[in-house]
Amino acid sequence: MKKQFMPFITFITALLFIAAGCSQSPQAKETPPRMAAAAPAKKDGLPNVKILATGGTIAGAAPSKTSATEYTAGAIGVDALIQAVPEIKEVAHVSGEQVVNIGSQNMNNETLLKLAKRVNKLLKSDDTDGIVITHGTDTLEETAYFLNLTVKSDKPVVVAGSMRPSTAIGADGPSNLYNAVKTAAAPDAKGKGTLVVLNDRIASARYVTKTNTTAADTFKSEEMGYIGTIADDIYFNNIMTRKHTKDTDFKIDKLDKLPQVDIIYGYQNDGSYLFEAAVKSGAQGIIFAGPGNGSMSDAAQKGAVKSVKSGLAVVRSTRTGNGTVTPNREYEKDHLTASNSLNPQKARILLMLALTKTHDPKRIQTYFNEY
Ligand code: GLU
């Protein structure tokens, strides 16, 4: 991402984006782009889907069609996103709302709470049947998992992004947005928790993770599999066994802050000083991204134990990318919990929410086992 391109591109790239989207099919050319407006009444039986835009590559623009990695994320607004894919109006009444327009590396707890509250408010109304959130891919899985734990509705919530900016040859944003709206409009998508749609796959927010820095097929649910696929129609293949949305303990409506939880990476020759720094800076919890089955060097374990004695919750996760971290007795006696199969960044999301309810390691472990 190069910010210096901003002055050149704002207007021209918006036009390019619209042109790119409209050249997807002959039908797109025949349909005059319309501004996003309030969702009309459901006279024709089509559901009302709200698109909440937050930025990312899907709203990114580059100075040339061949730039796939040098671009400004969050350069295009929600109206242009919708206009670029007029076909979505065949599957739902869509209306857009710009929540923020940022690269998702800048997504923070404050915006996360704002977004989740907005989703809950919209879904309470009969005027909204489903929600699509457009998001940068870098931290998309964290936002999706947060919504999976805090949305109090069965209605579909779908998070989508893209790997190529809107101006690139083969931009994947228009098809991902179309598929996301189609999924959010599908009656079968109800009650499945927050879904992530990219690259013709529907993934559960609980399991999906970004696995590749630049490739279009970066989002994988390794070992667990996707929950569904999209091949013109939508095919759901798996069911979610973990608790989500209405079945979780977490209510965020009255929260204006989340507890600070930091992630510390485990490696050869690591020490306890990063734990001390986290305690000093006001953390209430620490996720340890340990090697293997969340193992800890003697020095890291010492830091973790000291943190627990200072009142923090410490959860062992893994840097391996796959597998379950088991609650080994050696660590349990030190009141260290295990992240189950949550990767460190998602373990952080769950621990922040868990800490709004309890500091008891046993209860925290139960959350990790169930969610
Ligand atoms: N780093 C940016 C973000 O996460 C761009 C990456 C993307 O969206 O693919 O928003």
Boltz pocket constraint, residues with backbone or C-beta under 6 A from the ligand:
constraints:
  - pocket:
      binder: B
      contacts: [[A, 55], [A, 56], [A, 57], [A, 58], [A, 73], [A, 102], [A, 103], [A, 104], [A, 105], [A, 135], [A, 136], [A, 137], [A, 138], [A, 139], [A, 161], [A, 162], [A, 163], [A, 164]]
      max_distance: 6.0
